[in-house]
Every structure is written in structure tokens, then in C-alpha cells.
């Protein structure tokens, strides 16, 4: 395998989640490590803090859908979705 092919393979693998964690929303405590995506089992809004310091709401999240981003915290205030799982 050539160098370029190896680099592309490694890049694709880096984009695939490597683990999953249950998330307990908090307005003050950041996650132990940033997550690269999240999913919900109960639909609703998810309020979060992104890696660059901005905060916002992903409205109307649907169960079983991956929502991408480098996320530092899932906030309690503004989050109505349940069963939040973080993808590492």
C-alpha cells in the first residue's frame, strides 16, 4: 500500500467513533473527554457546549441519529432528549 493510500485509510479510521459512553447532562461539569458525536434514545432538544467555547441547541434530535461535533458538555438546561450516548 502506498503512502497516500495509507494516509487515506488512517483518516477514514480517525473519523469513525471508537467507543460509546452514557451522558449525564450538567450545566457545570464538562465531560471526562470530548465526544465526537452523540445519539439519543428519546427524542428532543440537546443543549451543548462545543470545543471552541460556543454553546447552542440541536433542536428536535431523533432517536438513533448521530449528531456530529467536538462536544465538551451536554447541558441540563435546554435538553429535553433522553438516553444520550456519547461517541468517542
Backbone as a ProteinNet text record, in pm:
[ID]
protein_1_A
[PRIMARY]
XXXXXXXXXXXXXXXXXXXXXXXXXXXXXXXXXXXXXXXXXXXXXXXXXXXXXXXXXXXXXXXXXXXXXXXXXXXXXXXXXXXXXXXX
[TERTIARY]
85.1	0	89.3	56.9	135	109.6	192.9	182.6	49.2	5.5	-121.2	-238.8	-237.9	-345	-347.7	-233.1	-224.2	-276.8	-243.2	-291.8	-443.1	-499.4	-644.6	-713.8	-655.9	-711.1	-711	-600.7	-590.4	-688.2	-706.7	-800.4	-943.4	-981.7	-1116.3	-1137.9	-1038.6	-1049.9	-1060.6	-993.9	-997.6	-1136.5	-1214.7	-1347	-1454.1	-1422.8	-1519.2	-1513.3	-1628.7	-1627.4	-1560.8	-1484.1	-1407.8	-1465.8	-1566.5	-1626.6	-1756.8	-1826.6	-1955.1	-1963.7	-2022.3	-2039.9	-2179.8	-2235.8	-2362.5	-2334.5	-2420.9	-2402	-2507	-2459.6	-2547.8	-2533	-2637	-2626.6	-2593.8	-2514.9	-2476.5	-2453.1	-2492.4	-2467.7	-2329.6	-2255.8	-2126.9	-2010.1	-2035.3	-1927.2	-1907.3	-1785.1	-1752.6	-1735.2	-1746	-1725.4	-1580.4	-1556.6	-1420.3	-1327.1	-1379.5	-1306.1	-1408.3	-1369.3	-1464.7	-1520.5	-1644.6	-1703.4	-1708.6	-1710.3	-1712.5	-1851.6	-1946	-2085.2	-2171.6	-2303	-2394.8	-2518.5	-2588.7	-2716.7	-2811.1	-2940.8	-3040	-3131.1	-3189.4	-3288.8	-3429.3	-3442.5	-3570.7	-3558.3	-3639.7	-3624.7	-3644.3	-3583.7	-3596.9	-3478.8	-3469.9	-3360.3	-3238.8	-3119.3	-2994.9	-2917.1	-2894.2	-2816.5	-2673.3	-2576.3	-2438	-2336.3	-2216.7	-2100.4	-2000.6	-1962.6	-1868.7	-1724.6	-1632.2	-1490.2	-1438.4	-1494.7	-1446.5	-1506.1	-1587.9	-1645.1	-1785.5	-1834	-1969.6	-2069.5	-2189.2	-2295.5	-2417.6	-2499	-2619.3	-2705.9	-2813.1	-2909.2	-2924.7	-2917	-2954.1	-3102.8	-3191.4	-3335.3	-3389.6	-3486.3	-3558.1	-3473.9	-3379.7	-3296.2	-3382.5	-3355.7	-3432.1	-3354	-3423.4	-3359.2	-3286.7	-3162.7	-3085.8	-3005.4	-3011.6	-2935.9	-2810.1	-2695.8	-2571.5	-2564.4	-2531.6	-2511.9	-2365.7	-2295.1	-2150.2	-2109.1	-1987.6	-1926.9	-1826.3	-1733.5	-1641.5	-1705.1	-1762.7	-1851.4	-1786.8	-1785.8	-1725.2	-1825.6	-1953.5	-2053.6	-2192.8	-2278.6	-2421.4	-2488.3	-2555	-2616.8	-2751.2	-2781.1	-2912.2	-3018.1	-2990.4	-3084.5	-3096.9	-3217	-3241.3	-3240.7	-3202.9	-3201.2	-3328.1	-3404.4	-3526	-3514.5	-3414.8	-3392.4	-3343.8	-3367.1	-3323.3	-3238.4	-3172.4	-3089.8	-2977.8	-2904.1	-2798.7	-2673.1	-2620.3	-2497.8	-2394.5	-2273.1	-2164.2	-2077.4	-2037.4	-1949	-1809.6	-1712.3	-1573.3	-1496.6
-117.8	0	123.5	218.3	339.8	433.6	535.9	631.2	703.6	749.8	821.9	732.1	609.2	515	488.8	475.9	454.1	575	695.4	816.8	828.1	795.9	799.5	696.7	578.4	474.3	521.7	578.8	628	741.6	829.9	942.2	890.7	793	736.1	670.4	596.2	531.2	633.7	747.9	852.5	915.8	910.4	970.1	877.3	750.7	653.3	651.5	661	654.7	526.3	540.1	428.1	374.2	440.6	397.9	470.3	428.4	489.1	503.8	615	640.6	696.7	666.5	727.1	868	961.4	1101.5	1143.6	1203.7	1267.6	1417.7	1484.2	1628.3	1706.2	1812.8	1900.7	2040.4	2141	2278.5	2328.3	2249.7	2296.3	2200.3	2071.6	1973.4	1929.4	1949.9	1904.6	1753.4	1694.6	1551.1	1516.1	1392.9	1348.9	1366.6	1348.1	1376.4	1415.4	1498.4	1542.2	1423.8	1437.2	1336.3	1391.6	1303.2	1347.4	1343.4	1283.7	1277	1230	1242.6	1187.8	1133.4	1047.2	992.7	998	994.4	991.4	871.2	820.5	713.5	769.3	885.7	955	1089.6	1119.2	1241.4	1369.7	1476.8	1608.2	1696.3	1809.5	1904.6	1865.6	1899	1877.7	2008.8	2061.2	2183.4	2143.4	2207	2162.9	2275.6	2244	2332.5	2268.9	2343.6	2292.4	2321.3	2256.7	2268	2411.3	2490	2627.4	2726.4	2674.7	2760.4	2809.9	2785.8	2826.8	2726.1	2774.6	2689.7	2704.1	2601.3	2607.2	2486.5	2479.9	2371	2300.8	2168.1	2088.3	2057.7	2123.8	2106.8	1980.2	1918.8	1806	1685.8	1647.2	1530.1	1404.1	1319.2	1197.6	1078	985.9	865.6	788.8	746.3	664.4	740	872	952.8	1005.6	999.5	1054.7	1203.3	1282.4	1426.5	1455.4	1508.2	1524.6	1658.5	1660.8	1781.5	1743.7	1830.7	1808.1	1875	1794.9	1842.3	1823.4	1932.2	1928.8	1901.4	1938.8	1923	1918.2	1833.8	1834.6	1902.8	2013.4	2091.6	2033.4	2047.6	2008.7	2106.4	2235.8	2340	2340.9	2323	2324.3	2187	2083.5	1947.8	1875	1830.9	1754.5	1609	1581.3	1443.3	1357.7	1228.4	1135.2	1023.8	949.6	837.7	881.5	985.6	1041.7	956.2	915.7	837.4	917.9	927.6	997.8	900.6	938.5	856.3	916.7	834.4	879.6	861.5
0	0	0	-88.1	-96.7	20.7	32.4	143.2	141.6	25.9	16.3	54.8	6.4	39.8	190.1	251.2	396.3	473	427.4	492.5	483	367.3	349.9	438.8	449.7	536.5	681.6	726.4	864	889.6	791.9	806.3	820	739.1	748	883.8	933.5	1063.8	1175.3	1162.5	1265.1	1274.2	1166.6	1165.3	1223.1	1238.2	1288.9	1441.2	1509	1655.3	1704.5	1812.7	1866.7	1996.7	2053	2178.9	2203.4	2310	2345.5	2496.4	2542.1	2685.4	2709.4	2825.3	2865.3	2914.6	2881.4	2917.2	3020.1	3128.7	3225.4	3205.3	3155	3131.5	3258.7	3242.4	3352.8	3297.7	3373.9	3331.9	3372.9	3452.1	3502.4	3476.8	3475.5	3464.5	3320.4	3269.1	3134.2	3134.1	3016.9	3001.4	3033.7	3074.9	3107	2987.7	2868.4	2744.7	2639.5	2544	2442.1	2363.7	2320.9	2233.9	2092.6	1995	1855.5	1795.2	1870.3	1824.6	1940.9	1924	2023.1	1953.4	2024.6	1980.9	2099.8	2074.4	2181.6	2160.9	2272	2259.4	2271.8	2338.1	2348.6	2280.8	2180.6	2101.3	2182	2132.6	2193.7	2159.5	2227.8	2206.9	2290.6	2240.3	2315	2316.3	2436.6	2456.4	2487.6	2422.7	2441	2431.6	2478.1	2470.7	2375.8	2272.2	2172.8	2213.5	2144.7	2173.9	2162.3	2072.6	2053.2	2153.2	2248.7	2351.6	2321.5	2201	2168.8	2224.7	2254.8	2306.5	2217.9	2215	2133.7	2157.2	2081.6	2094.4	1959.9	1962	1846.2	1865.9	1793	1815.7	1749.2	1815.1	1756.3	1719.8	1805.6	1777	1772.2	1677	1652.9	1705.6	1769.9	1823.6	1712.9	1743.7	1651.2	1547.4	1546.5	1451	1517.7	1448.2	1501.2	1469	1572.1	1556.9	1586.3	1487.5	1494.9	1555.5	1608	1661.5	1768.5	1796.2	1907.8	2028.7	2116.7	2222.2	2359.2	2438.4	2571.8	2683	2660	2766.2	2705.2	2761.1	2730.2	2849.2	2825.4	2932.3	2976.1	3104.9	3157.3	3108.7	3126.3	3085.2	2933	2883.9	2740.7	2676	2751.8	2697.3	2738.9	2640.3	2666.3	2618.3	2535.1	2487.2	2603	2594.7	2699.4	2638.2	2727.5	2682	2592.4	2633	2548.9	2559.8	2445.6	2436.4	2359.3	2416.8	2350.4	2274.4	2154.5	2071	2074.8	2112	2126.5	1996.6
[MASK]
++++++++++++++++++++++++++++++++++++++++++++++++++++++++++++++++++++++++++++++++++++++++

